[in-house]
Amino acid sequence: MGSKARLLAASLLLACGAVPAQEPAAPSVVVRNTRDPVDKSYRKMLSGIARFERDHALAPGATLRFRLLPRTATVDMKGIELKVVGDTASMTVPIAQDNSFTLARNDVLLREDAALIANRRTSSMTWRAEVRSPGVPDGMRRLGDLRLECLVGIDAGLVSNNAQLFRWLGELFTNADRVCGDPDGNYLFFTERPVFAVIAQHGERRETMPFRMTYANGGPPASELPYCDCQVLLDRSYFAPIWDRSWPDDTLLSFEYMDDPPQPDAAPSSREEARAALGPPLKELRFDRGYEIWLYEWPPARKLPPGQDKRPQIAEQVLLFDSDGSTRKTRRREP
């Protein structure tokens, strides 16, 4: 397989995770004492913690926790239990109400290459590192925190749910510096609510991220969603410009959410009016909560070189519709 094809495959897998196993009708409430190929490696997760300590300069004063998020609509995220299980020893992991946790070091479990086991099927949940610096305004994220989250997440093995299946990817899939430093790395982050726009700001520079950096690269085909970390979180997923060093670590990301108050006098005012005025959209996305998004693109007003990610710079308009077809929000982006 050529290097370009391997890079494309790695990007897809980072955005979409590995193939989940069939989920049972009702999750077990007993923490298993046997290992499963998709359980998380305790050794790898401690490697992620070591990476956090090594690259703490990206987020001085920040704290690290791990967090569980739902991957499928049917998984019950209440009452989750976690346990580190080795050959001769085990350790209970306290989990907070928001399903976040930390990991203590245990040398016996480390030597035994123990597994972190949940009383839910591991592939029914998305696992992420969460790095938080003090002083960041509520509802915003600091870019250095997200850079460190990516490095920790890759080193901790949080993305791949079946390492055996994708072993052939080798270093391309597991090298955190390569994944987090490449515009095609596609490490997914998640907001707390359905997101409409992601805005980066540092000093006087302010830029809305392009549509492709939301909804797992603009929305994967429905046939691929069962394999995506974002399966039930598609409307909350985004990519951050962690690879783009022209944005310093102190850059702040803010978010406009779908359920924020609608724009007054949004035009066009409805799906029908948008189609009549603008024609068929390039892309349509429908979400479980009833919202629908349309994307239009056109060449920029003046000829521009490729962007920092080497992609062509494109002008775009994004429209958000309510379930009744009325326009809730609209935004235009000129590069």
Phi and psi restraints in degrees (value plus and minus 20) as a CYANA .aco file:
   2 GLY   PHI     -87.7   -47.7
   2 GLY   PSI     141.7   181.7
   3 SER   PHI     -84.6   -44.6
   3 SER   PSI     -57.1   -17.1
   4 LYS   PHI     -84.9   -44.9
   4 LYS   PSI     -62.7   -22.7
   5 ALA   PHI     -85.2   -45.2
   5 ALA   PSI     -58.5   -18.5
   6 ARG   PHI     -85.3   -45.3
   6 ARG   PSI     -59.6   -19.6
   7 LEU   PHI     -85.2   -45.2
   7 LEU   PSI     -61.5   -21.5
   8 LEU   PHI     -82.0   -42.0
   8 LEU   PSI     -62.9   -22.9
   9 ALA   PHI     -83.6   -43.6
   9 ALA   PSI     -61.7   -21.7
  10 ALA   PHI     -84.2   -44.2
  10 ALA   PSI     -61.3   -21.3
  11 SER   PHI     -81.5   -41.5
  11 SER   PSI     -63.8   -23.8
  12 LEU   PHI     -81.8   -41.8
  12 LEU   PSI     -62.2   -22.2
  13 LEU   PHI     -89.2   -49.2
  13 LEU   PSI     -55.9   -15.9
  14 LEU   PHI     -86.4   -46.4
  14 LEU   PSI     -56.8   -16.8
  15 ALA   PHI     -95.2   -55.2
  15 ALA   PSI     -53.1   -13.1
  16 CYS   PHI    -136.3   -96.3
  16 CYS   PSI     -20.7    19.3
  17 GLY   PHI      48.3    88.3
  17 GLY   PSI    -188.7  -148.7
  18 ALA   PHI    -126.2   -86.2
  18 ALA   PSI     154.5   194.5
  19 VAL   PHI     -90.0   -50.0
  19 VAL   PSI     101.3   141.3
  20 PRO   PHI     -97.3   -57.3
  20 PRO   PSI     130.6   170.6
  21 ALA   PHI     -96.3   -56.3
  21 ALA   PSI     144.2   184.2
  22 GLN   PHI     -80.7   -40.7
  22 GLN   PSI     106.6   146.6
  23 GLU   PHI    -106.3   -66.3
  23 GLU   PSI     116.8   156.8
  24 PRO   PHI     -90.4   -50.4
  24 PRO   PSI     142.6   182.6
  25 ALA   PHI     -82.1   -42.1
  25 ALA   PSI     -58.0   -18.0
  26 ALA   PHI    -156.9  -116.9
  26 ALA   PSI     111.1   151.1
  27 PRO   PHI     -89.4   -49.4
  27 PRO   PSI     128.1   168.1
  28 SER   PHI     -89.4   -49.4
  28 SER   PSI     132.0   172.0
  29 VAL   PHI    -127.8   -87.8
  29 VAL   PSI      -9.3    30.7
  30 VAL   PHI    -132.4   -92.4
  30 VAL   PSI     107.3   147.3
  31 VAL   PHI     -90.1   -50.1
  31 VAL   PSI     105.0   145.0
  32 ARG   PHI     -90.2   -50.2
  32 ARG   PSI     132.5   172.5
  33 ASN   PHI    -131.7   -91.7
  33 ASN   PSI      -2.8    37.2
  34 THR   PHI    -141.9  -101.9
  34 THR   PSI     132.8   172.8
  35 ARG   PHI    -106.2   -66.2
  35 ARG   PSI     131.2   171.2
  36 ASP   PHI    -144.9  -104.9
  36 ASP   PSI     123.9   163.9
  37 PRO   PHI     -78.3   -38.3
  37 PRO   PSI     -41.4    -1.4
  38 VAL   PHI    -118.9   -78.9
  38 VAL   PSI     -20.6    19.4
  39 ASP   PHI     -84.7   -44.7
  39 ASP   PSI     132.2   172.2
  40 LYS   PHI    -100.3   -60.3
  40 LYS   PSI     120.4   160.4
  41 SER   PHI     -96.8   -56.8
  41 SER   PSI     103.2   143.2
  42 TYR   PHI     -81.8   -41.8
  42 TYR   PSI     -60.4   -20.4
  43 ARG   PHI     -81.8   -41.8
  43 ARG   PSI     -63.5   -23.5
  44 LYS   PHI     -86.9   -46.9
  44 LYS   PSI     -58.6   -18.6
  45 MET   PHI     -88.0   -48.0
  45 MET   PSI     -54.3   -14.3
  46 LEU   PHI     -87.6   -47.6
  46 LEU   PSI     -51.2   -11.2
  47 SER   PHI     -84.4   -44.4
  47 SER   PSI     -56.8   -16.8
  48 GLY   PHI     -83.7   -43.7
  48 GLY   PSI     -60.4   -20.4
  49 ILE   PHI     -84.0   -44.0
  49 ILE   PSI     -60.2   -20.2
  50 ALA   PHI     -83.6   -43.6
  50 ALA   PSI     -56.7   -16.7
  51 ARG   PHI     -85.0   -45.0
  51 ARG   PSI     -59.9   -19.9
  52 PHE   PHI     -78.2   -38.2
  52 PHE   PSI     -64.6   -24.6
  53 GLU   PHI     -89.2   -49.2
  53 GLU   PSI     -56.6   -16.6
  54 ARG   PHI     -90.2   -50.2
  54 ARG   PSI     -57.4   -17.4
  55 ASP   PHI    -129.4   -89.4
  55 ASP   PSI       9.8    49.8
  56 HIS   PHI     -81.6   -41.6
  56 HIS   PSI     -39.4     0.6
  57 ALA   PHI     -82.1   -42.1
  57 ALA   PSI     -42.4    -2.4
  58 LEU   PHI     -86.0   -46.0
  58 LEU   PSI     -47.1    -7.1
  59 ALA   PHI    -166.2  -126.2
  59 ALA   PSI      50.9    90.9
  60 PRO   PHI     -79.6   -39.6
  60 PRO   PSI     112.7   152.7
  61 GLY   PHI      64.2   104.2
  61 GLY   PSI     -22.9    17.1
  62 ALA   PHI     -96.8   -56.8
  62 ALA   PSI     139.1   179.1
  63 THR   PHI    -132.5   -92.5
  63 THR   PSI     136.6   176.6
  64 LEU   PHI    -139.7   -99.7
  64 LEU   PSI     111.0   151.0
  65 ARG   PHI    -155.2  -115.2
  65 ARG   PSI     139.8   179.8
  66 PHE   PHI    -123.7   -83.7
  66 PHE   PSI     132.9   172.9
  67 ARG   PHI    -161.8  -121.8
  67 ARG   PSI     122.5   162.5
  68 LEU   PHI    -121.1   -81.1
  68 LEU   PSI     114.8   154.8
  69 LEU   PHI    -147.9  -107.9
  69 LEU   PSI     133.6   173.6
  70 PRO   PHI     -91.0   -51.0
  70 PRO   PSI     119.9   159.9
  71 ARG   PHI    -124.6   -84.6
  71 ARG   PSI     -47.7    -7.7
  72 THR   PHI    -145.6  -105.6
  72 THR   PSI     137.5   177.5
  73 ALA   PHI     -89.2   -49.2
  73 ALA   PSI     -41.4    -1.4
  74 THR   PHI    -113.6   -73.6
  74 THR   PSI     -31.6     8.4
  75 VAL   PHI     -90.9   -50.9
  75 VAL   PSI     115.1   155.1
  76 ASP   PHI    -108.9   -68.9
  76 ASP   PSI      94.5   134.5
  77 MET   PHI    -112.0   -72.0
  77 MET   PSI     -12.0    28.0
  78 LYS   PHI    -116.8   -76.8
  78 LYS   PSI     121.4   161.4
  79 GLY   PHI      50.6    90.6
  79 GLY   PSI       7.9    47.9
  80 ILE   PHI     -90.3   -50.3
  80 ILE   PSI     118.1   158.1
  81 GLU   PHI    -136.7   -96.7
  81 GLU   PSI     121.6   161.6
  82 LEU   PHI    -145.3  -105.3
  82 LEU   PSI     125.4   165.4
  83 LYS   PHI    -170.0  -130.0
  83 LYS   PSI     118.7   158.7
  84 VAL   PHI    -114.2   -74.2
  84 VAL   PSI     103.3   143.3
  85 VAL   PHI    -142.6  -102.6
  85 VAL   PSI     103.5   143.5
  86 GLY   PHI    -132.2   -92.2
  86 GLY   PSI    -182.9  -142.9
  87 ASP   PHI     -96.0   -56.0
  87 ASP   PSI     -56.7   -16.7
  88 THR   PHI    -144.8  -104.8
  88 THR   PSI     -26.7    13.3
  89 ALA   PHI    -160.3  -120.3
  89 ALA   PSI     142.4   182.4
  90 SER   PHI    -168.3  -128.3
  90 SER   PSI     144.6   184.6
  91 MET   PHI    -170.2  -130.2
  91 MET   PSI     105.7   145.7
  92 THR   PHI     -95.9   -55.9
  92 THR   PSI     119.3   159.3
  93 VAL   PHI    -130.0   -90.0
  93 VAL   PSI      92.6   132.6
  94 PRO   PHI     -82.8   -42.8
  94 PRO   PSI     119.0   159.0
  95 ILE   PHI    -145.9  -105.9
  95 ILE   PSI     113.8   153.8
  96 ALA   PHI     -99.3   -59.3
  96 ALA   PSI     151.9   191.9
  97 GLN   PHI     -83.0   -43.0
  97 GLN   PSI     -48.4    -8.4
  98 ASP   PHI    -107.3   -67.3
  98 ASP   PSI      -6.1    33.9
  99 ASN   PHI      43.2    83.2
  99 ASN   PSI      13.7    53.7
 100 SER   PHI    -127.3   -87.3
 100 SER   PSI     139.4   179.4
 101 PHE   PHI    -180.0  -140.0
 101 PHE   PSI     144.3   184.3
 102 THR   PHI    -139.4   -99.4
 102 THR   PSI     147.2   187.2
 103 LEU   PHI    -143.4  -103.4
 103 LEU   PSI     109.1   149.1
 104 ALA   PHI    -107.3   -67.3
 104 ALA   PSI     133.2   173.2
 105 ARG   PHI    -105.9   -65.9
 105 ARG   PSI     113.1   153.1
 106 ASN   PHI    -154.1  -114.1
 106 ASN   PSI      94.0   134.0
 107 ASP   PHI     -85.5   -45.5
 107 ASP   PSI     -53.7   -13.7
 108 VAL   PHI     -84.7   -44.7
 108 VAL   PSI     -68.4   -28.4
 109 LEU   PHI     -85.0   -45.0
 109 LEU   PSI     -53.3   -13.3
 110 LEU   PHI     -85.7   -45.7
 110 LEU   PSI     -65.1   -25.1
 111 ARG   PHI     -82.8   -42.8
 111 ARG   PSI     -54.6   -14.6
 112 GLU   PHI    -104.6   -64.6
 112 GLU   PSI     -13.6    26.4
 113 ASP   PHI      29.8    69.8
 113 ASP   PSI      34.5    74.5
 114 ALA   PHI     -87.5   -47.5
 114 ALA   PSI     145.4   185.4
 115 ALA   PHI    -137.1   -97.1
 115 ALA   PSI     124.5   164.5
 116 LEU   PHI    -110.2   -70.2
 116 LEU   PSI      97.5   137.5
 117 ILE   PHI    -138.5   -98.5
 117 ILE   PSI     116.1   156.1
 118 ALA   PHI    -131.5   -91.5
 118 ALA   PSI     140.3   180.3
 119 ASN   PHI    -108.2   -68.2
 119 ASN   PSI      11.8    51.8
 120 ARG   PHI    -154.1  -114.1
 120 ARG   PSI     135.5   175.5
 121 ARG   PHI     -84.3   -44.3
 121 ARG   PSI     104.6   144.6
 122 THR   PHI     -75.7   -35.7
 122 THR   PSI     -58.0   -18.0
 123 SER   PHI     -95.3   -55.3
 123 SER   PSI     -22.0    18.0
 124 SER   PHI    -111.2   -71.2
 124 SER   PSI     -20.2    19.8
 125 MET   PHI    -147.5  -107.5
 125 MET   PSI     130.4   170.4
 126 THR   PHI    -116.9   -76.9
 126 THR   PSI     110.4   150.4
 127 TRP   PHI    -126.8   -86.8
 127 TRP   PSI     110.5   150.5
 128 ARG   PHI    -160.6  -120.6
 128 ARG   PSI     131.0   171.0
 129 ALA   PHI    -102.6   -62.6
 129 ALA   PSI     130.7   170.7
 130 GLU   PHI    -153.8  -113.8
 130 GLU   PSI      91.0   131.0
 131 VAL   PHI    -128.4   -88.4
 131 VAL   PSI     105.6   145.6
 132 ARG   PHI    -150.5  -110.5
 132 ARG   PSI     101.0   141.0
 133 SER   PHI    -110.5   -70.5
 133 SER   PSI     125.9   165.9
 134 PRO   PHI     -88.8   -48.8
 134 PRO   PSI     131.7   171.7
 135 GLY   PHI      65.8   105.8
 135 GLY   PSI     -23.5    16.5
 136 VAL   PHI     -95.5   -55.5
 136 VAL   PSI     108.2   148.2
 137 PRO   PHI     -77.6   -37.6
 137 PRO   PSI     128.6   168.6
 138 ASP   PHI     -75.1   -35.1
 138 ASP   PSI     117.3   157.3
 139 GLY   PHI      61.7   101.7
 139 GLY   PSI     -17.0    23.0
 140 MET   PHI    -138.5   -98.5
 140 MET   PSI     140.0   180.0
 141 ARG   PHI    -146.1  -106.1
 141 ARG   PSI     122.7   162.7
 142 ARG   PHI    -112.5   -72.5
 142 ARG   PSI     114.1   154.1
 143 LEU   PHI     -85.2   -45.2
 143 LEU   PSI     -56.6   -16.6
 144 GLY   PHI     -82.2   -42.2
 144 GLY   PSI     -54.5   -14.5
 145 ASP   PHI     -82.6   -42.6
 145 ASP   PSI     -63.7   -23.7
 146 LEU   PHI     -88.9   -48.9
 146 LEU   PSI     -56.3   -16.3
 147 ARG   PHI     -80.4   -40.4
 147 ARG   PSI     -62.8   -22.8
 148 LEU   PHI     -90.4   -50.4
 148 LEU   PSI     -56.2   -16.2
 149 GLU   PHI     -77.6   -37.6
 149 GLU   PSI     -63.9   -23.9
 150 CYS   PHI     -83.4   -43.4
 150 CYS   PSI     -68.1   -28.1
 151 LEU   PHI     -79.4   -39.4
 151 LEU   PSI     -64.4   -24.4
 152 VAL   PHI     -85.2   -45.2
 152 VAL   PSI     -64.3   -24.3
 153 GLY   PHI     -81.7   -41.7
 153 GLY   PSI     -60.9   -20.9
 154 ILE   PHI     -90.4   -50.4
 154 ILE   PSI     -66.7   -26.7
 155 ASP   PHI     -83.6   -43.6
 155 ASP   PSI     -51.0   -11.0
 156 ALA   PHI    -101.9   -61.9
 156 ALA   PSI     -25.6    14.4
 157 GLY   PHI      49.7    89.7
 157 GLY   PSI      15.8    55.8
 158 LEU   PHI    -101.9   -61.9
 158 LEU   PSI     -39.8     0.2
 159 VAL   PHI    -106.9   -66.9
 159 VAL   PSI     -71.5   -31.5
 160 SER   PHI     -93.6   -53.6
 160 SER   PSI     108.4   148.4
 161 ASN   PHI    -116.2   -76.2
 161 ASN   PSI     -25.1    14.9
 162 ASN   PHI    -170.2  -130.2
 162 ASN   PSI      61.6   101.6
 163 ALA   PHI     -81.4   -41.4
 163 ALA   PSI     -51.4   -11.4
 164 GLN   PHI     -83.1   -43.1
 164 GLN   PSI     -61.8   -21.8
 165 LEU   PHI     -85.1   -45.1
 165 LEU   PSI     -54.5   -14.5
 166 PHE   PHI    -133.0   -93.0
 166 PHE   PSI       8.2    48.2
 167 ARG   PHI     -80.5   -40.5
 167 ARG   PSI     -50.2   -10.2
 168 TRP   PHI     -82.8   -42.8
 168 TRP   PSI     -37.3     2.7
 169 LEU   PHI     -91.9   -51.9
 169 LEU   PSI     -46.5    -6.5
 170 GLY   PHI      34.8    74.8
 170 GLY   PSI    -156.9  -116.9
 171 GLU   PHI     -81.3   -41.3
 171 GLU   PSI     -51.4   -11.4
 172 LEU   PHI     -79.7   -39.7
 172 LEU   PSI     -50.7   -10.7
 173 PHE   PHI    -113.9   -73.9
 173 PHE   PSI     -43.5    -3.5
 174 THR   PHI    -131.1   -91.1
 174 THR   PSI     -27.7    12.3
 175 ASN   PHI    -101.4   -61.4
 175 ASN   PSI      84.6   124.6
 176 ALA   PHI     -82.9   -42.9
 176 ALA   PSI     -59.8   -19.8
 177 ASP   PHI     -82.1   -42.1
 177 ASP   PSI     -58.6   -18.6
 178 ARG   PHI     -92.0   -52.0
 178 ARG   PSI     -65.4   -25.4
 179 VAL   PHI     -83.1   -43.1
 179 VAL   PSI     -68.4   -28.4
 180 CYS   PHI    -101.1   -61.1
 180 CYS   PSI     -32.2     7.8
 181 GLY   PHI    -125.6   -85.6
 181 GLY   PSI     -12.3    27.7
 182 ASP   PHI    -137.3   -97.3
 182 ASP   PSI     115.5   155.5
 183 PRO   PHI     -82.0   -42.0
 183 PRO   PSI     -38.8     1.2
 184 ASP   PHI    -115.6   -75.6
 184 ASP   PSI     -11.8    28.2
 185 GLY   PHI     -85.3   -45.3
 185 GLY   PSI     -57.5   -17.5
 186 ASN   PHI      35.5    75.5
 186 ASN   PSI      30.8    70.8
 187 TYR   PHI    -104.5   -64.5
 187 TYR   PSI      99.2   139.2
 188 LEU   PHI     -99.2   -59.2
 188 LEU   PSI     118.6   158.6
 189 PHE   PHI    -135.9   -95.9
 189 PHE   PSI     144.4   184.4
 190 PHE   PHI    -153.6  -113.6
 190 PHE   PSI     118.6   158.6
 191 THR   PHI    -109.6   -69.6
 191 THR   PSI     151.1   191.1
 192 GLU   PHI    -101.1   -61.1
 192 GLU   PSI     -40.2    -0.2
 193 ARG   PHI    -157.7  -117.7
 193 ARG   PSI     144.4   184.4
 194 PRO   PHI     -77.1   -37.1
 194 PRO   PSI     108.2   148.2
 195 VAL   PHI    -122.1   -82.1
 195 VAL   PSI     122.4   162.4
 196 PHE   PHI    -127.8   -87.8
 196 PHE   PSI     -57.3   -17.3
 197 ALA   PHI    -168.0  -128.0
 197 ALA   PSI     125.0   165.0
 198 VAL   PHI    -136.8   -96.8
 198 VAL   PSI     104.1   144.1
 199 ILE   PHI    -140.2  -100.2
 199 ILE   PSI     105.9   145.9
 200 ALA   PHI    -119.4   -79.4
 200 ALA   PSI     119.5   159.5
 201 GLN   PHI    -165.2  -125.2
 201 GLN   PSI     113.1   153.1
 202 HIS   PHI    -165.4  -125.4
 202 HIS   PSI      96.2   136.2
 203 GLY   PHI      41.1    81.1
 203 GLY   PSI    -148.5  -108.5
 204 GLU   PHI    -105.0   -65.0
 204 GLU   PSI     -30.2     9.8
 205 ARG   PHI    -103.6   -63.6
 205 ARG   PSI     108.5   148.5
 206 ARG   PHI    -162.6  -122.6
 206 ARG   PSI     110.6   150.6
 207 GLU   PHI    -168.0  -128.0
 207 GLU   PSI     111.3   151.3
 208 THR   PHI    -101.6   -61.6
 208 THR   PSI     110.2   150.2
 209 MET   PHI     -87.0   -47.0
 209 MET   PSI     125.0   165.0
 210 PRO   PHI     -85.1   -45.1
 210 PRO   PSI     139.9   179.9
 211 PHE   PHI     -74.1   -34.1
 211 PHE   PSI     -57.5   -17.5
 212 ARG   PHI     -83.7   -43.7
 212 ARG   PSI     -35.1     4.9
 213 MET   PHI    -111.2   -71.2
 213 MET   PSI     -11.3    28.7
 214 THR   PHI    -140.0  -100.0
 214 THR   PSI     138.6   178.6
 215 TYR   PHI      38.0    78.0
 215 TYR   PSI      25.1    65.1
 216 ALA   PHI      33.2    73.2
 216 ALA   PSI      39.8    79.8
 217 ASN   PHI      50.7    90.7
 217 ASN   PSI      23.3    63.3
 218 GLY   PHI      61.0   101.0
 218 GLY   PSI      -6.5    33.5
 219 GLY   PHI      76.6   116.6
 219 GLY   PSI      82.0   122.0
 220 PRO   PHI     -89.6   -49.6
 220 PRO   PSI     138.6   178.6
 221 PRO   PHI     -76.1   -36.1
 221 PRO   PSI     129.8   169.8
 222 ALA   PHI     -76.2   -36.2
 222 ALA   PSI     -52.2   -12.2
 223 SER   PHI     -87.7   -47.7
 223 SER   PSI     -40.7    -0.7
 224 GLU   PHI    -114.7   -74.7
 224 GLU   PSI     -35.0     5.0
 225 LEU   PHI     -78.4   -38.4
 225 LEU   PSI     -57.5   -17.5
 226 PRO   PHI     -79.6   -39.6
 226 PRO   PSI     -36.6     3.4
 227 TYR   PHI    -123.2   -83.2
 227 TYR   PSI     -12.0    28.0
 228 CYS   PHI    -124.7   -84.7
 228 CYS   PSI     118.1   158.1
 229 ASP   PHI     -73.7   -33.7
 229 ASP   PSI     -47.2    -7.2
 230 CYS   PHI    -110.8   -70.8
 230 CYS   PSI      -5.6    34.4
 231 GLN   PHI     -66.4   -26.4
 231 GLN   PSI     -67.8   -27.8
 232 VAL   PHI    -125.3   -85.3
 232 VAL   PSI     -18.6    21.4
 233 LEU   PHI    -137.9   -97.9
 233 LEU   PSI       2.5    42.5
 234 LEU   PHI     -75.6   -35.6
 234 LEU   PSI     -61.7   -21.7
 235 ASP   PHI     -96.0   -56.0
 235 ASP   PSI     -22.2    17.8
 236 ARG   PHI    -133.3   -93.3
 236 ARG   PSI     -15.8    24.2
 237 SER   PHI    -115.7   -75.7
 237 SER   PSI     126.6   166.6
 238 TYR   PHI    -176.9  -136.9
 238 TYR   PSI     139.3   179.3
 239 PHE   PHI    -123.7   -83.7
 239 PHE   PSI     122.8   162.8
 240 ALA   PHI    -127.3   -87.3
 240 ALA   PSI     132.5   172.5
 241 PRO   PHI     -98.5   -58.5
 241 PRO   PSI      34.3    74.3
 242 ILE   PHI     -87.7   -47.7
 242 ILE   PSI     -43.7    -3.7
 243 TRP   PHI    -102.2   -62.2
 243 TRP   PSI     -36.8     3.2
 244 ASP   PHI    -112.3   -72.3
 244 ASP   PSI      80.6   120.6
 245 ARG   PHI     -94.8   -54.8
 245 ARG   PSI     -23.7    16.3
 246 SER   PHI     -91.2   -51.2
 246 SER   PSI     -35.1     4.9
 247 TRP   PHI    -118.7   -78.7
 247 TRP   PSI      93.6   133.6
 248 PRO   PHI     -87.2   -47.2
 248 PRO   PSI     147.9   187.9
 249 ASP   PHI     -81.1   -41.1
 249 ASP   PSI     -49.0    -9.0
 250 ASP   PHI    -102.1   -62.1
 250 ASP   PSI     -17.8    22.2
 251 THR   PHI     -76.6   -36.6
 251 THR   PSI     118.9   158.9
 252 LEU   PHI    -129.6   -89.6
 252 LEU   PSI     117.2   157.2
 253 LEU   PHI    -122.5   -82.5
 253 LEU   PSI     110.1   150.1
 254 SER   PHI    -135.7   -95.7
 254 SER   PSI     145.2   185.2
 255 PHE   PHI    -155.0  -115.0
 255 PHE   PSI     115.7   155.7
 256 GLU   PHI    -123.1   -83.1
 256 GLU   PSI     109.5   149.5
 257 TYR   PHI    -123.8   -83.8
 257 TYR   PSI     133.5   173.5
 258 MET   PHI     -79.9   -39.9
 258 MET   PSI     -57.0   -17.0
 259 ASP   PHI    -111.6   -71.6
 259 ASP   PSI     -10.6    29.4
 260 ASP   PHI     -83.1   -43.1
 260 ASP   PSI     141.6   181.6
 261 PRO   PHI     -72.0   -32.0
 261 PRO   PSI     117.7   157.7
 262 PRO   PHI     -85.3   -45.3
 262 PRO   PSI     134.2   174.2
 263 GLN   PHI     -90.6   -50.6
 263 GLN   PSI     113.7   153.7
 264 PRO   PHI     -91.2   -51.2
 264 PRO   PSI     119.0   159.0
 265 ASP   PHI      36.5    76.5
 265 ASP   PSI      18.3    58.3
 266 ALA   PHI     -82.9   -42.9
 266 ALA   PSI     116.8   156.8
 267 ALA   PHI    -151.9  -111.9
 267 ALA   PSI     117.7   157.7
 268 PRO   PHI     -83.6   -43.6
 268 PRO   PSI     135.4   175.4
 269 SER   PHI    -106.9   -66.9
 269 SER   PSI     -28.6    11.4
 270 SER   PHI    -176.9  -136.9
 270 SER   PSI     149.7   189.7
 271 ARG   PHI     -79.0   -39.0
 271 ARG   PSI     -64.5   -24.5
 272 GLU   PHI     -82.9   -42.9
 272 GLU   PSI     -63.6   -23.6
 273 GLU   PHI     -87.2   -47.2
 273 GLU   PSI     -57.3   -17.3
 274 ALA   PHI     -84.3   -44.3
 274 ALA   PSI     -64.0   -24.0
 275 ARG   PHI     -85.7   -45.7
 275 ARG   PSI     -58.3   -18.3
 276 ALA   PHI     -88.0   -48.0
 276 ALA   PSI     -58.3   -18.3
 277 ALA   PHI    -104.1   -64.1
 277 ALA   PSI     -56.9   -16.9
 278 LEU   PHI    -133.1   -93.1
 278 LEU   PSI     -32.0     8.0
 279 GLY   PHI      65.4   105.4
 279 GLY   PSI    -193.8  -153.8
 280 PRO   PHI     -88.3   -48.3
 280 PRO   PSI     119.5   159.5
 281 PRO   PHI     -91.7   -51.7
 281 PRO   PSI     138.2   178.2
 282 LEU   PHI     -87.6   -47.6
 282 LEU   PSI     -56.1   -16.1
 283 LYS   PHI    -165.5  -125.5
 283 LYS   PSI     121.6   161.6
 284 GLU   PHI    -145.2  -105.2
 284 GLU   PSI     111.2   151.2
 285 LEU   PHI    -144.7  -104.7
 285 LEU   PSI     109.7   149.7
 286 ARG   PHI    -134.4   -94.4
 286 ARG   PSI     115.2   155.2
 287 PHE   PHI    -133.3   -93.3
 287 PHE   PSI     137.6   177.6
 288 ASP   PHI     -80.4   -40.4
 288 ASP   PSI     -49.2    -9.2
 289 ARG   PHI     -99.4   -59.4
 289 ARG   PSI     -18.3    21.7
 290 GLY   PHI      81.9   121.9
 290 GLY   PSI     -32.3     7.7
 291 TYR   PHI     -96.4   -56.4
 291 TYR   PSI     134.5   174.5
 292 GLU   PHI    -157.8  -117.8
 292 GLU   PSI     118.9   158.9
 293 ILE   PHI    -142.3  -102.3
 293 ILE   PSI     116.1   156.1
 294 TRP   PHI    -137.8   -97.8
 294 TRP   PSI     123.3   163.3
 295 LEU   PHI    -139.7   -99.7
 295 LEU   PSI     112.7   152.7
 296 TYR   PHI    -140.9  -100.9
 296 TYR   PSI     122.6   162.6
 297 GLU   PHI    -152.7  -112.7
 297 GLU   PSI     133.6   173.6
 298 TRP   PHI    -177.0  -137.0
 298 TRP   PSI     142.0   182.0
 299 PRO   PHI     -84.0   -44.0
 299 PRO   PSI     128.2   168.2
 300 PRO   PHI     -86.7   -46.7
 300 PRO   PSI     144.1   184.1
 301 ALA   PHI     -83.3   -43.3
 301 ALA   PSI     -49.3    -9.3
 302 ARG   PHI    -151.5  -111.5
 302 ARG   PSI     136.5   176.5
 303 LYS   PHI     -87.9   -47.9
 303 LYS   PSI     108.6   148.6
 304 LEU   PHI    -146.5  -106.5
 304 LEU   PSI     128.5   168.5
 305 PRO   PHI     -91.2   -51.2
 305 PRO   PSI     146.6   186.6
 306 PRO   PHI     -78.0   -38.0
 306 PRO   PSI     136.4   176.4
 307 GLY   PHI     -95.7   -55.7
 307 GLY   PSI    -195.6  -155.6
 308 GLN   PHI     -77.8   -37.8
 308 GLN   PSI     -48.2    -8.2
 309 ASP   PHI    -110.5   -70.5
 309 ASP   PSI     -11.0    29.0
 310 LYS   PHI      51.6    91.6
 310 LYS   PSI     -13.6    26.4
 311 ARG   PHI    -109.4   -69.4
 311 ARG   PSI     133.5   173.5
 312 PRO   PHI     -80.8   -40.8
 312 PRO   PSI     124.0   164.0
 313 GLN   PHI    -107.9   -67.9
 313 GLN   PSI     103.9   143.9
 314 ILE   PHI    -144.8  -104.8
 314 ILE   PSI     119.0   159.0
 315 ALA   PHI    -100.7   -60.7
 315 ALA   PSI     130.3   170.3
 316 GLU   PHI    -170.4  -130.4
 316 GLU   PSI     135.5   175.5
 317 GLN   PHI    -150.2  -110.2
 317 GLN   PSI     113.3   153.3
 318 VAL   PHI    -140.5  -100.5
 318 VAL   PSI     109.6   149.6
 319 LEU   PHI    -138.8   -98.8
 319 LEU   PSI     117.2   157.2
 320 LEU   PHI    -133.6   -93.6
 320 LEU   PSI     106.4   146.4
 321 PHE   PHI    -132.0   -92.0
 321 PHE   PSI     125.6   165.6
 322 ASP   PHI     -95.5   -55.5
 322 ASP   PSI     151.6   191.6
 323 SER   PHI     -83.3   -43.3
 323 SER   PSI     -42.4    -2.4
 324 ASP   PHI    -106.7   -66.7
 324 ASP   PSI     -18.1    21.9
 325 GLY   PHI      71.9   111.9
 325 GLY   PSI     -23.6    16.4
 326 SER   PHI     -98.7   -58.7
 326 SER   PSI     129.9   169.9
 327 THR   PHI     -96.7   -56.7
 327 THR   PSI     102.8   142.8
 328 ARG   PHI    -113.5   -73.5
 328 ARG   PSI     -62.9   -22.9
 329 LYS   PHI    -168.6  -128.6
 329 LYS   PSI     135.3   175.3
 330 THR   PHI    -167.8  -127.8
 330 THR   PSI     127.7   167.7
 331 ARG   PHI    -167.0  -127.0
 331 ARG   PSI     126.5   166.5
 332 ARG   PHI    -136.4   -96.4
 332 ARG   PSI     126.2   166.2
 333 ARG   PHI    -151.4  -111.4
 333 ARG   PSI      97.7   137.7
 334 GLU   PHI    -128.4   -88.4
 334 GLU   PSI     101.3   141.3
